[in-house]
């Protein structure tokens, strides 16, 4: 992941996979982030090279230090919305597919409980 980021011209590289959600990232044939698909509607923020594919965001990011000069003031609450603003400014955001590696969103109680079933040691509180 780190090597992919360092060898690219990306200011940010995002880890992606094939999970489904109501908000998907749109990626082109060059693995560049180009927009969002929210509630079934494609929103493009930069040019597309080749075909589009909708992918899930794993929440992992590599950022070049220079990117902090381009964030809005104040920064959007959603980092994904902030990334769309960066695309509009012409910055390149790439992606790295995690393939079949296990990943699970733990942003809801239901998904956290599912992760705890896969990793039972996570639900033990320290005393």
Secondary structure, 3 states (H helix, E strand, C coil): CHHHHHCCCCCEEEEEECCCCCEEEEECCCCEEEEEEECCEEEECCCCCCCCEEEEEEEEEEECHHHHHCCCCCCCCCHHHHHHHHHHCCCCEEEEECCCCCCCCCCCHHHHHHHHHHCHHHHCCCC
